[in-house]
Amino acid sequence: MDSATRTRSPVYTKRTKSQIRLGEPLDGYVSPNRDVLDQQKEYNKFYEDVQSNYFSLFSMKDEFQRSAYREEQSRNGINVAWYSGTLIQIEVSRLIIGDLTLAILSILAVFLWMWYHVKSLWISCFSMMQIVLSLPVTFVIYRNVYQIPYLSAFHFLTIFLVLGIGADDVFVFVDGWRLAKMDALKMTGGNARDPRYLEDRMYAAYARTIEAVFNTSFTTIVAFLATIVSPLLPIQTFGVIAATAIFINFLFVITLTPAIVMTQYIIFQKNGFCGCCKKDDEESENGQVVAVKSAVESKGVKSGKSIQMSRLGSGPTETKELKEDGEPLTDRDGNEHKSEENFLEYISKHYYSPCMRTDIKGWHVVAVGVAIFFLVYGIVGISFAAQLSTPDDATNFLPDDHMFTKATESLEDDYLAGTLDRYVSVDFAFGIAGFDRSGFNRFIPAENRGKVVFQDTFDFYQTQSQIAFNTSCTLARQKGSVDGSDFSTLLHPDPEALLCFYPLFENWFNARNSPETPTSTTRTKFFTELQLYRNTTTSDGLSNADKQRLIGFIDGQLKFVLIETTSSLKQNSATKNKAKLKDTYTDLAGEMSSMMPTDSNSVFAAGSEFTEVTTEEGIVTGFFQGLAIVFPVAFVVLIIATHNILVSMYAILSIGFIVSCVLGLIKMAGGALGISESVAGVIVIGFSVDYVIHLGHMFVVAYHEEKIAPHLGRFTFAAETMAGTVIAGGITTLGAALPLFGCQLTFFPDMGALMATTIAFSLCYSIGFFMAILLLIGPDGDFTDLLWFAKLCGIGHWFGEAHSNEKSKKMESKEQIDRVA
């Protein structure tokens, strides 16, 4: 009957439900807990036949990205719905197949953006093949090398992650290849037709790329591997798959990508074989090279000083030279040297960099405003992120309009329920020592889950055991409630909230055997009468099924006894209240154990809601442990990449703000720290570090290679050479994530939203807060460099020789390019 039945006059119901139970174990099987997977396959076949019959009866048909279950079904004017746990598993498997088709859209989006960015159809096609190929290679390693057979819907998210990350790695190499042009020309005296030119250019590109790709890939891999500390199998194995996929992509980028780029250059770009691949300008003006130089006018930079400015991006290296008065230089024919820039490069150079450098009375007001805004927002994000807690309700991966989702909610809200149906149930078990999981493979969770280990010395015949058990029943009834309970006692006040067989058995025994009592009779008679009571229909309120659950005879031996309780806390209560309930029951089990004889004192409390609490505690524990691993590793990688302590500190502060803002926004939106959020909170570090590490590296390069000492000039160099590339990388990952919003399983849109949010905050804090701090504070010159610290500590001589050699090489390179010019 529906929940409003009793309020109507005359009484009638608008709803009804029925329940069909299937027997177990299946024919040919000994136990429902043996050969679980084989039995599940048989059940699945049965349910698939049932589903097929229902589809035919109601003329149901799936549409593109819309399950047939998302339409209401009716017959003869009556709405009909059905629900089953096994049907949910079958439906999730069906939806995964449909959702994976959207990966094609991700591939297409990343491919088109790659084609636009690298300006080569050849590189784009083969690079996408390389990225996609990394996925089956990853799964082969996962299944055959790691010997992990476990797969869930969670793991298919790897496809969307790898597309964005793999494309970014390709961009890094292609950009490195373009920048290596000048290095190769230096080595060949400006002759692009020199046989050594290609070898030198590839060597220079490879040297630059492998360090950049390794730094970013290593941090991302560590971020994913940090999820291994999670006790939850889906999160743990997802981290293994994702980390492996990133590593395979790294190997492909440093092996296959160079071959792809070299082949494209020789066949297409150099010879102009195909119009879709633009011919390079290496041999323009009959092989004579125009010097690539530009001047950066800033505080502390002398007017007219020439500084080589190489631009990372999709177009060729910028070729423009400025005179001392800021007027552009012209070539031999009087034509101005113009740069070729894509849209993002143009925005970075002509809008972003000048805007951030806006100077009013000696203050870079825009940079100050940006830094203050993101600092305040980051602090607000921390305050909200600190309030994030685990969800109160069980995670549902099906859409809200799905029949199974509606059926679950309807069963909870729309029907009259028994008094105790909606409250948390907990059992006290006496005589069970634990579980033997020696043959259990956690990566095959449905098989060999373990065997119950009974306490061999458990003796319920002892007088102390019987008294303690009876007292335990009274103790449970008298215990006070926990926060969030509907009543003042731990147990629901309904008499059926406590099923304790012993007082009833004692009355039954005394009525049959007076003046003997259970504590005064012989051992043989005690167990004979107890087993008879267990199998006899009585009028004391306990059914035979109840007694067979509560009194555990196995092969004629009493192995365990139970006390079943129903608490005063509802099942939909907050997780923190369930955790308190679990602690209260655990403490109560300890009190019961202390009353039992030493050889029979194995008592513990168990309930299905406790599993949920343990799961959510595992989410939180794994999340914070993951952060504790990733942040120090990211900081070390930043120091290695930038060689500057202060820049690394700015970067790690920015990353911390990014993580806090992503999590804080989840709290602001009314979300909770679920599985998706706990994973995203860790891997966001892997994503965000990519952006700051590139910008920070270019800021340091501006001094060590381009000899720009003031932080204003170094900011300009980093902004104009790297900001566009960083934004392009963010767009790539965003493009790979957008199709997730079209998936039916709610997990994928949730992760898509988290990825998009991560990219947005990562871009804002890297080109906003991080770059603003570098512009406003610095450092200047080699201040806080590793070598600066070494000198400060008196060990600079350890690095002196290497530093001198490096400086000598740079001077030789500068003299060579001057000769070429």
C-alpha positions in Angstrom: 0.0 0.0 0.0 1.2 3.5 -0.6 2.2 5.8 2.2 -1.0 7.9 2.1 -3.4 4.9 2.3 -4.4 5.3 5.9 -5.3 9.0 5.4 -8.0 8.3 2.8 -11.6 7.7 3.6 -12.6 5.1 2.6 -9.2 3.5 2.9 -7.7 2.5 -0.5 -4.3 2.4 -2.2 -3.0 3.9 -5.4 0.1 1.7 -5.5 1.0 -1.9 -4.9 4.1 -4.0 -5.1 5.1 -7.6 -5.2 8.4 -9.4 -4.6 9.7 -12.5 -6.2 12.6 -14.3 -4.6 14.8 -16.8 -6.4 16.1 -19.9 -4.7 19.8 -20.5 -4.1 22.1 -22.2 -4.5 21.4 -23.2 -8.1 21.0 -26.8 -9.1 24.4 -28.5 -9.2 26.1 -26.1 -6.7 26.7 -26.8 -3.0 26.4 -23.3 -1.6 25.5 -19.7 -2.8 29.0 -18.7 -1.6 30.8 -21.2 -3.7 31.6 -20.7 -7.4 29.9 -17.3 -7.2 31.0 -16.1 -10.7 29.6 -19.3 -12.4 26.3 -19.0 -10.5 26.2 -15.3 -11.4 26.5 -16.1 -15.1 23.5 -18.4 -14.8 21.5 -15.8 -13.0 22.5 -13.2 -15.6 21.2 -15.4 -18.4 17.9 -15.8 -16.6 17.5 -12.1 -16.0 18.5 -11.2 -19.5 15.7 -13.5 -20.7 13.3 -11.7 -18.3 14.5 -8.3 -19.5 14.0 -9.4 -23.1 10.4 -10.5 -22.4 9.6 -7.2 -20.7 11.1 -5.2 -23.6 8.8 -7.2 -26.0 5.8 -6.9 -23.7 6.1 -3.1 -23.4 7.6 -2.4 -26.9 10.7 -0.9 -25.3 13.5 0.2 -27.5 16.8 1.9 -26.8 17.7 5.2 -28.6 21.1 6.8 -29.1 22.4 7.6 -25.6 19.0 7.1 -24.1 18.1 3.8 -22.4 14.6 2.4 -22.9 14.4 2.4 -19.1 14.3 6.2 -19.1 10.7 6.2 -20.5 7.8 5.4 -18.2 6.1 2.1 -19.0 2.3 1.5 -18.6 -0.3 -1.1 -19.4 -4.0 -0.7 -19.3 -3.6 2.7 -17.8 -1.4 1.5 -14.9 2.2 2.6 -14.6 4.5 -0.4 -14.2 8.1 -0.5 -13.0 10.5 -3.3 -12.0 13.7 -3.5 -10.2 16.5 -6.0 -9.4 20.1 -5.7 -8.3 21.2 -8.1 -11.1 19.2 -6.1 -13.7 21.1 -3.0 -12.5 24.4 -4.7 -13.2 23.3 -5.8 -16.6 22.0 -2.3 -17.4 25.3 -0.6 -16.2 27.2 -2.9 -18.6 24.8 -1.9 -21.5 25.2 1.8 -20.7 29.0 1.5 -20.6 29.1 0.3 -24.1 26.9 3.2 -25.3 28.9 5.7 -23.3 32.2 4.5 -24.7 31.0 5.4 -28.2 31.4 9.0 -27.1 35.1 8.4 -26.9 35.0 8.7 -30.7 33.9 12.3 -30.2 36.8 12.9 -27.8 39.2 11.5 -30.3 37.8 13.7 -33.1 37.9 16.8 -30.9 41.5 16.2 -29.9 42.5 15.3 -33.5 41.0 18.5 -34.9 42.7 20.6 -32.3 46.0 18.9 -32.8 45.8 19.4 -36.5 45.2 23.1 -36.0 48.0 23.4 -33.4 50.8 21.5 -35.2 49.6 22.4 -38.8 50.3 18.9 -40.1 47.8 16.2 -41.0 50.5 13.6 -41.1 51.6 14.3 -37.5 48.0 14.6 -36.3 46.9 11.3 -37.8 49.8 9.2 -36.6 50.0 10.9 -33.2 46.3 10.0 -32.6 47.0 6.4 -33.6 49.9 6.4 -31.2 47.7 7.7 -28.3 44.9 5.3 -29.0 47.3 2.4 -29.4 48.6 3.1 -25.9 45.2 2.0 -24.4 45.2 -1.7 -25.6 48.9 -1.9 -24.7 48.0 -0.7 -21.2 45.2 -3.1 -20.7 47.4 -6.0 -22.0 50.0 -5.1 -19.4 47.3 -4.7 -16.7 45.8 -8.1 -17.3 48.8 -10.2 -18.3 51.8 -8.6 -16.5 50.2 -7.3 -13.4 47.8 -10.2 -13.4 44.8 -8.1 -12.4 41.5 -9.2 -13.9 39.3 -6.7 -12.1 37.6 -4.1 -14.3 34.8 -1.7 -13.6 33.0 1.3 -15.2 35.5 3.5 -13.4 38.4 2.3 -15.5 37.0 3.4 -18.8 37.6 7.0 -17.8 41.2 6.3 -18.6 40.3 6.7 -22.3 39.3 10.3 -21.9 42.3 11.1 -19.7 44.9 9.7 -22.0 43.6 11.6 -25.0 44.3 14.9 -23.4 47.5 14.0 -21.7 48.9 12.2 -24.8 48.1 15.1 -27.1 49.9 17.5 -24.7 53.0 15.3 -24.8 53.0 15.5 -28.6 52.6 19.2 -28.5 55.7 19.5 -26.3 57.8 17.5 -28.8 56.5 19.4 -31.8 57.2 22.7 -30.1 60.6 21.4 -29.2 61.3 20.5 -32.8 60.4 24.0 -33.9 62.6 25.6 -31.3 65.5 23.3 -32.2 65.7 24.9 -35.6 67.9 27.7 -34.3 70.1 25.3 -32.4 70.7 23.3 -35.5 71.4 26.3 -37.6 74.0 27.4 -35.1 75.8 24.1 -35.3 75.7 24.1 -39.1 76.8 27.7 -39.6 73.3 28.7 -40.8 73.2 26.1 -43.6 69.9 24.2 -43.4 71.1 22.0 -46.3 74.1 20.7 -44.3 73.8 16.9 -43.9 74.3 17.4 -40.2 71.3 19.7 -39.9 68.6 17.1 -39.4 70.7 15.1 -37.0 71.6 18.2 -34.9 68.0 19.5 -35.0 66.5 16.2 -33.8 69.2 15.9 -31.1 68.3 19.4 -29.8 64.6 18.7 -29.9 65.0 15.4 -28.2 67.1 16.8 -25.5 64.6 19.5 -24.7 61.5 17.2 -25.0 62.5 14.3 -22.9 63.2 16.4 -19.9 59.9 18.4 -20.2 57.8 15.3 -20.9 59.5 13.3 -18.2 58.9 16.0 -15.6 55.2 16.3 -16.3 54.6 12.6 -17.0 56.4 11.6 -13.8 54.3 13.9 -11.7 51.1 12.8 -13.3 52.1 9.1 -12.9 52.9 9.6 -9.2 49.5 11.4 -8.8 47.7 8.4 -10.2 49.8 5.9 -8.3 49.0 7.7 -5.1 45.5 6.2 -5.3 47.0 2.8 -4.6 47.0 3.7 -0.9 43.2 3.7 -1.1 41.6 0.6 0.4 38.9 0.7 -2.2 39.6 -1.6 -5.1 38.0 0.5 -7.9 40.0 3.6 -7.0 43.2 1.6 -6.5 43.1 -0.3 -9.8 42.1 2.9 -11.7 45.3 4.5 -10.5 47.3 1.5 -11.7 45.7 1.6 -15.2 46.0 5.4 -15.6 49.6 5.5 -14.4 50.5 2.7 -16.8 48.8 4.5 -19.7 50.7 7.7 -19.0 54.0 5.8 -18.9 53.2 4.0 -22.2 52.4 7.4 -23.7 55.7 8.7 -22.5 57.6 5.9 -24.1 55.7 6.4 -27.4 56.4 10.2 -27.4 60.2 9.6 -27.0 60.3 6.8 -29.6 57.5 7.0 -32.1 56.9 10.8 -32.2 60.4 11.7 -33.3 60.1 9.3 -36.2 56.7 10.7 -37.1 58.0 14.3 -37.1 61.1 13.5 -39.0 59.2 11.6 -41.7 56.8 14.5 -42.0 59.6 16.9 -42.4 61.5 14.9 -45.0 58.6 13.8 -47.1 56.1 16.7 -46.8 57.4 19.8 -45.1 60.9 20.1 -46.7 59.9 19.1 -50.2 56.4 20.6 -50.1 54.8 17.3 -51.2 51.4 18.1 -49.8 49.6 21.4 -49.4 48.1 20.4 -46.1 51.6 20.4 -44.5 53.1 23.9 -44.8 56.6 24.0 -46.2 59.2 25.0 -43.7 61.1 28.3 -43.9 64.5 26.7 -43.2 65.7 27.4 -46.7 64.1 30.7 -47.4 66.1 33.3 -49.3 68.3 30.7 -51.0 69.4 29.0 -47.9 70.5 32.2 -46.1 69.1 32.4 -42.6 67.5 35.6 -41.2 68.6 36.1 -37.6 65.9 35.4 -35.0 66.1 38.1 -32.5 64.0 40.6 -30.6 64.5 43.1 -27.8 62.7 43.1 -24.5 62.4 46.6 -23.1 61.9 46.5 -19.4 63.2 47.9 -16.1 66.8 46.8 -15.7 67.2 45.8 -19.4 69.4 48.2 -21.3 67.9 49.7 -24.4 68.9 48.0 -27.6 70.1 44.8 -26.0 69.4 41.9 -28.3 67.8 38.8 -26.8 66.9 35.7 -28.7 63.2 35.1 -28.3 61.9 31.7 -29.3 58.2 31.1 -29.3 56.5 27.9 -28.4 53.3 27.4 -30.3 51.7 26.0 -33.4 53.3 28.4 -35.9 56.9 28.8 -37.0 59.4 30.5 -34.7 58.8 34.3 -34.6 61.2 36.2 -36.8 61.2 39.9 -35.8 64.0 42.3 -34.7 63.6 45.6 -33.0 65.9 48.6 -33.2 67.0 50.5 -30.1 64.1 52.9 -30.6 61.6 50.1 -30.8 61.0 50.4 -34.5 61.0 47.0 -36.4 64.0 46.0 -38.5 63.5 45.3 -42.2 65.1 42.8 -44.5 67.4 43.5 -47.4 64.4 44.6 -49.6 63.0 46.9 -46.9 60.2 44.6 -45.8 59.5 44.3 -42.1 60.2 41.0 -40.5 56.8 39.7 -39.3 56.0 36.8 -37.1 53.5 34.1 -37.8 51.3 33.6 -34.8 48.2 31.6 -34.1 45.3 33.1 -32.2 46.5 32.0 -28.7 50.0 33.3 -29.4 48.6 36.6 -30.6 46.4 37.0 -27.5 49.4 36.1 -25.2 51.7 38.6 -26.8 49.5 41.5 -27.6 46.9 41.4 -24.8 47.8 39.1 -21.9 51.5 40.2 -21.4 50.9 43.9 -21.9 47.8 43.9 -19.7 49.6 42.2 -16.8 52.5 44.6 -17.1 50.3 47.7 -17.0 52.2 50.2 -14.9 50.5 53.1 -13.0 52.8 55.2 -10.9 55.2 52.3 -10.5 52.6 49.7 -9.7 51.6 46.8 -12.0 48.0 47.4 -11.0 46.5 44.5 -13.0 49.0 42.0 -11.7 48.3 43.2 -8.1 44.6 42.9 -8.6 44.9 39.4 -10.1 47.2 38.2 -7.3 44.9 39.6 -4.6 41.8 38.2 -6.2 43.1 34.7 -6.6 44.7 34.8 -3.1 41.4 35.6 -1.5 39.5 33.1 -3.6 42.1 30.4 -2.8 41.6 31.1 0.9 37.8 30.9 0.5 38.3 27.6 -1.4 40.4 26.2 1.5 37.6 27.1 4.0 35.0 25.4 1.9 37.2 22.4 1.1 37.8 21.9 4.8 34.0 21.4 5.3 33.8 18.6 2.6 32.6 15.3 4.0 31.5 11.9 2.6 28.0 11.6 1.1 25.1 10.7 3.2 23.4 8.6 0.5 24.7 5.6 -1.5 26.2 6.5 -4.8 23.9 6.0 -7.7 25.4 5.8 -11.2 22.1 5.7 -13.1 20.2 8.9 -14.3 17.5 10.4 -12.2 14.8 9.5 -14.7 15.9 5.9 -15.0 13.3 3.3 -14.0 15.6 1.6 -11.5 16.5 5.0 -9.8 12.8 5.9 -9.5 11.9 2.4 -8.3 14.5 2.6 -5.5 13.3 6.0 -4.4 9.6 4.9 -4.7 10.2 1.9 -2.5 11.7 4.2 0.1 9.2 7.0 0.0 5.9 5.9 -1.5 5.0 2.8 0.4 3.9 2.0 3.9 6.9 0.5 5.6 7.2 -1.8 8.6 8.1 -0.1 11.9 11.7 -1.2 11.7 12.3 -1.4 7.9 14.0 2.0 7.7 16.4 1.7 10.7 19.9 0.4 10.9 20.2 -3.3 11.9 23.2 -4.7 13.7 24.0 -8.2 14.9 26.2 -9.3 17.8 28.0 -12.6 17.0 29.3 -14.9 19.8 31.8 -17.7 19.0 33.1 -16.4 15.6 36.8 -15.7 15.8 37.2 -14.1 12.4 37.6 -15.1 8.7 40.2 -17.0 6.8 41.0 -15.2 3.6 44.1 -17.1 2.6 42.7 -18.2 -0.7 41.1 -14.8 -1.5 42.3 -12.7 -4.4 41.1 -9.2 -3.8 41.3 -8.5 -7.6 38.6 -11.2 -8.1 36.2 -10.0 -5.3 33.3 -12.3 -6.2 35.3 -15.6 -5.7 36.7 -17.3 -2.6 35.8 -14.5 -0.3 37.0 -16.5 2.7 35.7 -18.9 5.3 34.4 -18.2 8.8 36.7 -19.2 11.5 34.9 -20.3 14.7 36.4 -20.0 18.2 37.2 -23.7 18.9 36.9 -23.2 22.6 33.5 -21.5 22.5 31.3 -23.2 25.1 27.8 -21.9 25.5 27.0 -24.6 28.1 29.1 -22.8 30.8 26.9 -21.0 33.3 29.0 -17.8 32.9 28.4 -17.9 29.2 24.6 -18.2 29.5 24.4 -15.4 32.2 26.7 -13.1 30.2 24.7 -13.7 27.0 21.4 -12.9 28.8 23.0 -9.9 30.4 24.2 -8.7 27.0 20.6 -8.6 25.8 19.6 -6.4 28.7 22.7 -4.2 28.2 21.9 -3.6 24.6 18.4 -2.5 25.4 19.5 -0.1 28.1 22.3 1.6 26.1 21.8 5.3 25.2 21.4 6.6 21.6 23.9 8.3 19.3 23.5 11.7 17.5 20.8 11.7 14.9 18.7 8.9 16.5 15.0 9.1 16.6 14.8 7.9 20.2 16.8 8.2 23.4 18.0 4.6 23.5 20.4 2.8 21.2 17.7 0.4 20.1 14.4 1.2 18.6 11.7 0.9 21.3 9.7 -1.6 19.3 9.8 -5.0 21.1 11.0 -6.7 17.8 14.0 -4.4 17.7 15.8 -6.9 19.9 15.8 -10.6 19.0 17.4 -12.5 21.9 16.5 -16.1 22.0 18.0 -17.1 25.4 15.2 -15.8 27.8 12.6 -17.5 25.5 14.6 -20.7 25.4 15.0 -20.6 29.2 11.3 -20.4 29.7 10.6 -23.1 27.2 13.3 -25.4 28.8 11.9 -24.8 32.3 8.4 -25.6 31.2 9.6 -28.9 29.9 12.2 -29.9 32.5 11.3 -28.3 35.8 12.9 -28.2 38.3 16.0 -28.4 36.0 17.3 -25.2 34.4 19.6 -24.6 31.4 22.4 -23.8 33.9 21.9 -26.9 36.1 21.2 -29.6 33.5 23.8 -31.9 31.9 25.8 -30.8 28.9 24.3 -33.4 26.7 20.7 -32.5 27.6 21.4 -28.8 27.3 22.6 -29.0 23.7 19.9 -31.6 22.8 17.1 -29.3 24.2 18.7 -26.2 22.5 18.7 -27.9 19.1 15.2 -29.2 19.6 14.0 -25.7 20.5 15.8 -24.4 17.3 13.8 -26.7 15.1 10.4 -26.6 16.9 7.6 -24.2 16.2 6.9 -22.2 19.3 4.5 -19.4 20.2 7.0 -17.2 21.9 7.3 -14.8 19.0 10.4 -16.3 17.2 9.8 -18.1 14.0 11.8 -21.2 13.0 13.7 -19.1 10.5 14.6 -16.6 13.3 15.8 -19.4 15.6 17.9 -21.1 12.9 19.6 -17.7 12.3 20.2 -17.0 16.0 21.3 -20.5 17.1 24.2 -21.7 14.9 24.4 -25.5 14.9 26.7 -26.8 12.2 27.1 -30.6 11.8 25.4 -31.1 15.2 27.8 -28.7 17.0 26.9 -25.3 18.4 29.4 -23.0 16.7 27.9 -19.6 17.3 24.9 -17.6 18.7 23.6 -14.2 17.7 21.7 -11.3 19.1 19.9 -9.3 16.4 19.1 -5.6 17.0 17.5 -2.7 15.2 18.9 0.7 16.2 17.1 4.0 16.6 19.1 5.5 13.7 17.6 5.6 10.3 19.4 4.1 7.3 19.5 7.4 5.5 21.2 9.2 8.3 24.4 11.1 7.9 27.6 9.1 7.6 29.1 10.7 10.7 26.2 9.5 12.7 26.5 6.0 11.3 30.2 6.1 12.2 29.3 7.0 15.8 26.8 4.1 15.8 29.5 1.8 14.6 31.8 2.9 17.4 29.1 2.5 20.0 28.2 -1.0 18.9 31.9 -1.9 18.8 32.4 -0.7 22.3 29.3 -2.5 23.4 30.6 -5.8 21.9 33.8 -5.2 23.9 31.7 -5.0 27.1 29.9 -8.2 26.2 33.2 -9.9 25.5 34.5 -9.0 28.9 31.6 -10.7 30.6 32.1 -14.0 28.8 34.6 -16.7 29.9 38.1 -16.3 28.6 37.7 -19.3 26.3 34.4 -18.0 24.8 35.0 -14.3 24.7 35.0 -13.8 20.9 32.2 -11.2 20.3 31.9 -8.6 17.6 29.2 -6.4 16.1 28.4 -6.5 12.4 25.9 -4.7 10.1 25.6 -3.9 6.4 25.7 -0.1 7.2 29.1 -0.6 8.8 30.4 -1.7 5.4 29.2 1.6 4.0 30.9 3.5 6.8 34.2 1.6 6.2 34.0 2.4 2.5 33.5 6.1 3.1 36.3 6.2 5.7 38.5 4.5 3.1 37.7 7.2 0.6 38.7 10.0 3.0 41.8 8.1 4.3 43.0 7.3 0.7 42.4 10.9 -0.3 44.5 12.5 2.3 47.2 9.9 2.1 47.3 10.5 -1.7 47.7 14.2 -1.1 50.5 13.6 1.4 52.3 11.6 -1.3 51.7 13.8 -4.3 52.5 17.2 -2.9 56.0 16.5 -1.8 56.8 14.7 -5.0 55.4 17.6 -7.1 57.5 20.0 -5.1 60.7 18.0 -5.8 59.9 17.8 -9.5 59.3 21.5 -9.6 62.7 22.2 -8.0 64.4 19.8 -10.5 62.6 21.5 -13.4 63.1 25.1 -12.4 66.3 24.9 -10.3 64.8 27.6 -8.2 63.4 27.2 -4.7 61.3 30.4 -4.6 59.7 29.7 -8.0 58.9 26.2 -6.9 57.3 27.5 -3.7 55.1 29.8 -5.7 54.2 26.9 -7.9 53.3 24.5 -5.1 51.2 27.3 -3.5 49.3 27.7 -6.7 48.8 24.0 -7.0 47.4 23.9 -3.4 45.0 26.7 -4.2 43.9 24.8 -7.3 43.1 21.7 -5.4 41.3 23.7 -2.7 39.2 25.6 -5.2 38.1 22.5 -7.0 37.1 20.8 -3.8 35.7 24.0 -2.4 33.5 24.4 -5.4 32.2 20.9 -4.9 31.1 21.9 -1.4 29.6 25.1 -2.6 27.5 23.1 -5.1 26.2 20.9 -2.4 28.4 17.9 -3.3 30.4 15.5 -1.1 33.7 13.7 -1.0 32.6 10.6 -3.0 34.7 8.2 -5.2 34.8 10.6 -8.1 35.8 13.6 -5.9 38.5 11.7 -4.0 40.2 10.6 -7.2 39.9 14.0 -8.8 41.4 15.7 -5.7 44.6 13.7 -6.2 45.0 13.7 -9.9 44.2 17.4 -10.1 47.8 17.9 -8.8 49.1 15.9 -11.8 47.2 18.1 -14.2 47.9 21.5 -12.6 51.6 20.9 -12.2 52.0 20.6 -15.9 51.0 24.3 -16.4 53.0 25.9 -13.7 56.1 23.7 -14.4 56.2 25.0 -18.0 55.7 28.6 -17.1 58.2 28.4 -14.2 60.8 26.7 -16.3 60.6 29.4 -19.0 60.9 32.1 -16.3 64.2 30.5 -15.2 65.4 29.9 -18.7 64.9 33.6 -19.4 67.9 34.3 -17.1 70.1 31.3 -17.6 69.9 31.1 -21.3 68.6 34.5 -22.5 70.5 36.5 -19.9 67.4 38.5 -18.8 68.0 39.3 -15.1 65.1 41.5 -14.0 61.9 39.7 -13.2 59.8 42.0 -15.4 61.7 40.9 -18.5 61.7 37.3 -17.4 57.9 37.5 -16.9 57.6 38.9 -20.4 59.7 36.2 -21.9 57.8 33.4 -20.1 54.4 34.9 -20.9 55.1 35.4 -24.6 56.8 32.1 -25.2 54.7 29.7 -23.0 51.3 31.2 -22.0 49.7 30.3 -25.4 51.0 26.7 -25.3 49.7 26.3 -21.7 46.3 27.4 -22.8 46.4 25.1 -25.8 47.2 22.2 -23.5 44.2 23.1 -21.4 41.9 23.3 -24.4 43.1 19.8 -25.4 42.2 18.2 -22.1 38.9 20.1 -22.0 38.0 18.9 -25.5 38.7 15.3 -24.4 36.5 15.8 -21.3 33.5 17.5 -22.9 31.9 14.3 -24.4 31.7 12.9 -20.9 28.8 15.2 -20.3 26.8 13.2 -22.8 27.2 9.9 -21.0 24.3 8.2 -19.3 26.1 6.8 -16.3 26.3 9.7 -13.9 29.8 8.9 -12.9 31.2 10.1 -16.3 29.4 13.5 -16.4 30.6 14.0 -12.8 34.2 13.3 -13.8 33.8 15.5 -16.9 32.7 18.4 -14.7 35.6 17.8 -12.3 38.1 17.7 -15.2 36.6 20.9 -16.7 36.7 22.6 -13.3 40.3 21.4 -12.8 41.4 22.8 -16.2 39.7 26.1 -15.6 41.3 26.6 -12.1 44.7 25.3 -13.3 44.8 27.8 -16.2 43.5 30.7 -14.0 46.0 30.1 -11.2 49.0 29.4 -13.5 48.7 32.3 -15.9 46.9 34.4 -13.3 48.1 34.0 -9.7 51.5 32.2 -10.4 52.6 34.6 -13.2 51.4 37.6 -11.2 53.5 36.7 -8.3 56.6 36.2 -10.5 55.9 39.6 -12.1 55.5 41.4 -8.8 58.1 39.7 -6.6 60.5 37.9 -8.8 63.1 36.5 -8.1 65.7 38.5 -10.1 68.9 37.0 -11.5 70.0 33.8 -9.8 68.4 34.6 -6.5 67.2 31.4 -4.7 68.6 29.2 -7.5 70.1 25.9 -6.4 73.6 27.2 -7.3 72.9 30.4 -5.3 72.0 28.3 -2.3 75.1 26.2 -2.8 77.2 29.3 -2.8 75.4 30.6 0.3 76.2 27.3 2.1 79.8 27.4 1.0 79.7 24.5 -1.4 79.4 26.5 -4.6 82.8 25.2 -5.7 81.2 21.8 -6.0 79.3 23.2 -9.0 81.8 25.7 -10.1 83.4 23.7 -12.9 80.1 22.6 -14.4 78.7 26.2 -14.2 81.8 27.6 -16.0 81.5 25.0 -18.7 77.8 25.8 -19.2 78.6 29.5 -19.3 81.4 28.9 -21.9 79.1 26.9 -24.1 76.4 29.7 -24.0 79.0 32.3 -24.9 80.2 30.2 -27.9 76.6 29.8 -29.0 76.0 33.5 -28.7 79.1 34.3 -30.8 78.0 31.8 -33.4 74.5 33.1 -33.8 76.0 36.7 -34.1 78.2 35.4 -36.9 75.2 33.8 -38.6 73.2 37.1 -38.3 
